[in-house]
Amino acid sequence: MKAHVYVTLKRTVLDAQGQTVADALRRMEYKNVTDVRQGKYFLLTIEDGIDPEEARVEIERIAREVLTNPVIEEFTFRTEA
């Protein structure tokens, strides 16, 4: 099983890098982009045969305790067989 974990800054946290990219896109006349948020991506490989619910709980714990700074970041994830 593969787990795709996406970590981004919380909306309440200024994303200077995302803002810089958004400004550059506007200057380059990409007028349809309204916002850019930068983040991190992790691909976790989970042992075959694990119960999907057990895997989900473990992935969420890893993301919350290891991959993110909960003060300024949030995460989402998806799994695939």
N, CA, C and O of each residue as an XYZ file, in Angstrom:
324
protein
N       0.842     -1.171      0.000
C       0.000      0.000      0.000
C       0.895      1.244      0.000
O       1.955      1.264      0.625
N       0.457      2.247     -0.694
C       1.154      3.533     -0.742
C       0.283      4.583     -0.056
O      -0.938      4.600     -0.210
N       0.935      5.445      0.694
C       0.239      6.569      1.318
C       0.885      7.849      0.813
O       2.096      8.039      0.933
N       0.074      8.712      0.254
C       0.527     10.008     -0.242
C       0.124     11.046      0.799
O      -1.065     11.281      1.017
N       1.113     11.668      1.443
C       0.855     12.630      2.512
C       1.265     14.017      2.021
O       2.393     14.226      1.574
N       0.334     14.952      2.113
C       0.570     16.325      1.673
C       0.532     17.232      2.906
O      -0.447     17.236      3.652
N       1.593     17.991      3.110
C       1.703     18.888      4.253
C       1.778     20.320      3.736
O       2.608     20.641      2.886
N       0.911     21.169      4.253
C       0.917     22.580      3.853
C       0.818     23.458      5.096
O       0.417     23.008      6.169
N       1.190     24.711      4.923
C       1.019     25.669      6.000
C      -0.467     25.907      6.230
O      -1.253     25.892      5.283
N      -0.850     26.124      7.469
C      -2.234     26.467      7.770
C      -2.581     27.775      7.075
O      -1.707     28.609      6.841
N      -3.849     27.954      6.747
C      -4.294     29.169      6.056
C      -3.979     30.422      6.858
O      -3.798     31.494      6.281
N      -3.911     30.304      8.164
C      -3.653     31.466      9.012
C      -2.177     31.848      9.070
O      -1.823     32.871      9.658
N      -1.314     31.032      8.463
C       0.131     31.280      8.469
C       0.534     31.887      7.132
O       0.178     31.369      6.074
N       1.271     32.976      7.185
C       1.747     33.620      5.964
C       2.666     32.660      5.200
O       3.616     32.116      5.764
N       2.375     32.463      3.930
C       3.178     31.596      3.069
C       3.973     32.489      2.123
O       3.540     32.753      1.001
N       5.129     32.952      2.576
C       5.933     33.894      1.790
C       6.373     33.282      0.464
O       6.350     33.959     -0.563
N       6.770     32.022      0.472
C       7.205     31.381     -0.769
C       6.040     31.250     -1.748
O       6.200     31.516     -2.939
N       4.884     30.849     -1.260
C       3.709     30.760     -2.122
C       3.331     32.118     -2.686
O       2.972     32.228     -3.858
N       3.411     33.153     -1.858
C       3.095     34.511     -2.311
C       4.064     34.980     -3.382
O       3.658     35.632     -4.344
N       5.339     34.654     -3.225
C       6.349     35.027     -4.222
C       6.048     34.360     -5.563
O       6.142     34.989     -6.616
N       5.688     33.087     -5.509
C       5.353     32.367     -6.749
C       4.094     32.971     -7.373
O       4.042     33.179     -8.585
N       3.088     33.251     -6.556
C       1.854     33.849     -7.083
C       2.133     35.194     -7.742
O       1.601     35.486     -8.814
N       2.964     36.010     -7.105
C       3.326     37.308     -7.691
C       4.048     37.128     -9.025
O       3.771     37.848     -9.984
N       4.966     36.174     -9.086
C       5.698     35.916    -10.334
C       4.745     35.458    -11.433
O       4.876     35.879    -12.582
N       3.795     34.605    -11.090
C       2.829     34.137    -12.093
C       1.991     35.293    -12.629
O       1.707     35.356    -13.825
N       1.595     36.205    -11.744
C       0.825     37.383    -12.205
C       1.655     38.248    -13.149
O       1.153     38.737    -14.161
N       2.933     38.431    -12.805
C       3.804     39.221    -13.680
C       4.007     38.527    -15.033
O       4.224     39.189    -16.048
N       3.937     37.218    -15.040
C       4.093     36.455    -16.281
C       2.758     36.319    -17.027
O       2.660     35.618    -18.034
N       1.735     37.010    -16.505
C       0.406     37.087    -17.115
C      -0.373     35.781    -17.053
O      -1.206     35.515    -17.920
N      -0.111     34.963    -16.037
C      -0.981     33.823    -15.738
C      -2.089     34.354    -14.840
O      -1.984     34.314    -13.614
N      -3.137     34.845    -15.458
C      -4.156     35.601    -14.743
C      -5.186     34.736    -14.034
O      -5.944     35.255    -13.215
N      -5.245     33.457    -14.311
C      -6.270     32.600    -13.719
C      -5.853     31.985    -12.383
O      -6.685     31.378    -11.708
N      -4.595     32.125    -11.988
C      -4.135     31.600    -10.703
C      -4.418     32.652     -9.641
O      -3.914     33.772     -9.719
N      -5.224     32.289     -8.650
C      -5.607     33.262     -7.619
C      -4.814     33.108     -6.327
O      -4.753     34.045     -5.532
N      -4.205     31.943     -6.101
C      -3.459     31.724     -4.864
C      -2.487     30.572     -5.065
O      -2.754     29.652     -5.838
N      -1.363     30.625     -4.369
C      -0.383     29.536     -4.383
C       0.022     29.266     -2.940
O       0.373     30.187     -2.202
N      -0.029     28.015     -2.549
C       0.439     27.587     -1.234
C       1.496     26.524     -1.468
O       1.255     25.563     -2.199
N       2.654     26.680     -0.865
C       3.705     25.688     -1.017
C       3.592     24.673      0.100
O       2.972     24.933      1.131
N       4.199     23.508     -0.113
C       4.122     22.476      0.908
C       5.145     21.379      0.679
O       6.101     21.532     -0.080
N       4.909     20.262      1.364
C       5.789     19.104      1.270
C       4.943     17.890      0.897
O       3.751     17.825      1.198
N       5.583     16.938      0.240
C       4.917     15.703     -0.172
C       5.757     14.524      0.299
O       6.975     14.509      0.126
N       5.097     13.541      0.893
C       5.765     12.325      1.337
C       5.040     11.125      0.755
O       3.810     11.090      0.722
N       5.799     10.149      0.299
C       5.236      8.893     -0.181
C       5.698      7.801      0.772
O       6.885      7.481      0.832
N       4.755      7.232      1.517
C       5.059      6.169      2.457
C       4.648      4.831      1.847
O       3.558      4.716      1.288
N       5.492      3.841      1.948
C       5.150      2.488      1.517
C       4.825      1.682      2.768
O       5.650      1.554      3.674
N       3.630      1.151      2.803
C       3.131      0.415      3.959
C       3.146     -1.083      3.636
O       2.844     -1.505      2.520
N       3.501     -1.848      4.628
C       3.597     -3.301      4.498
C       2.316     -3.902      3.918
O       1.211     -3.521      4.304
N       2.476     -4.835      2.995
C       1.329     -5.526      2.407
C       0.601     -6.347      3.472
O       1.214     -6.840      4.418
N      -0.690     -6.482      3.307
C      -1.482     -7.323      4.187
C      -1.997     -6.647      5.444
O      -2.759     -7.257      6.195
N      -1.605     -5.407      5.697
C      -2.088     -4.718      6.885
C      -3.551     -4.330      6.689
O      -3.973     -3.994      5.583
N      -4.308     -4.380      7.765
C      -5.710     -3.987      7.735
C      -5.802     -2.515      7.308
O      -5.095     -1.675      7.865
N      -6.647     -2.191      6.344
C      -6.720     -0.806      5.849
C      -7.012      0.226      6.947
O      -6.458      1.325      6.914
N      -7.859     -0.102      7.904
C      -8.163      0.837      8.977
C      -6.949      1.019      9.887
O      -6.666      2.135     10.324
N      -6.236     -0.059     10.175
C      -5.010      0.025     10.975
C      -3.968      0.883     10.263
O      -3.278      1.689     10.888
N      -3.864      0.699      8.959
C      -2.918      1.495      8.165
C      -3.289      2.964      8.214
O      -2.421      3.823      8.373
N      -4.584      3.259      8.078
C      -5.040      4.653      8.093
C      -4.689      5.317      9.420
O      -4.221      6.455      9.445
N      -4.915      4.607     10.517
C      -4.607      5.154     11.839
C      -3.110      5.408     11.975
O      -2.696      6.446     12.491
N      -2.299      4.457     11.511
C      -0.846      4.612     11.609
C      -0.337      5.762     10.740
O       0.517      6.537     11.170
N      -0.856      5.869      9.536
C      -0.446      6.948      8.626
C      -0.801      8.303      9.230
O       0.005      9.234      9.209
N      -2.010      8.403      9.766
C      -2.427      9.669     10.368
C      -1.535     10.022     11.562
O      -1.182     11.187     11.747
N      -1.175      9.037     12.361
C      -0.299      9.288     13.514
C       1.090      9.743     13.053
O       1.653     10.685     13.611
N       1.640      9.074     12.035
C       2.952      9.462     11.493
C       2.905     10.898     10.979
O       3.790     11.703     11.267
N       1.861     11.202     10.215
C       1.734     12.555      9.653
C       1.631     13.598     10.756
O       2.266     14.650     10.684
N       0.829     13.305     11.778
C       0.609     14.264     12.864
C       1.833     14.424     13.756
O       2.166     15.541     14.151
N       2.514     13.314     14.083
C       3.597     13.352     15.064
C       4.992     13.543     14.479
O       5.897     14.004     15.175
N       5.175     13.191     13.199
C       6.527     13.215     12.625
C       6.651     14.172     11.444
O       7.622     14.924     11.355
N       5.693     14.150     10.555
C       5.840     14.871      9.290
C       5.413     16.333      9.340
O       5.795     17.116      8.470
N       4.631     16.710     10.341
C       4.149     18.086     10.397
C       4.517     18.766     11.711
O       4.765     18.120     12.730
N       4.541     20.087     11.647
C       4.618     20.917     12.846
C       3.183     21.381     13.081
O       2.704     22.266     12.372
N       2.486     20.804     14.059
C       1.057     21.088     14.211
C       0.725     22.533     14.540
O      -0.431     22.937     14.418
N       1.693     23.308     14.948
C       1.436     24.712     15.250
C       1.179     25.498     13.964
O       0.323     26.383     13.937
N       1.917     25.177     12.897
C       1.808     25.975     11.668
C       1.408     25.175     10.436
O       1.142     25.764      9.389
N       1.357     23.840     10.532
C       1.077     23.021      9.350
C      -0.130     22.118      9.569
O      -0.504     21.791     10.695
N      -0.718     21.731      8.447
C      -1.795     20.753      8.435
C      -1.488     19.734      7.354
O      -0.614     19.966      6.518
N      -2.187     18.615      7.357
C      -1.895     17.575      6.379
C      -3.175     16.929      5.880
O      -4.220     16.961      6.530
N      -3.052     16.349      4.714
C      -4.066     15.453      4.164
C      -3.317     14.256      3.619
O      -2.114     14.326      3.365
N      -4.026     13.163      3.440
C      -3.388     12.005      2.827
C      -4.414     11.158      2.100
O      -5.616     11.234      2.353
N      -3.903     10.359      1.200
C      -4.725      9.371      0.493
C      -3.915      8.104      0.373
O      -2.685      8.138      0.387
N      -4.594      7.002      0.256
C      -3.907      5.719      0.114
C      -4.304      5.065     -1.189
O      -5.354      5.352     -1.764
N      -3.434      4.177     -1.638
C      -3.732      3.361     -2.820
C      -3.173      1.980     -2.583
O      -2.151      1.814     -1.917
N      -3.840      1.002     -3.126
C      -3.427     -0.390     -2.927
C      -2.101     -0.689     -3.583
O      -1.615     -1.817     -3.507
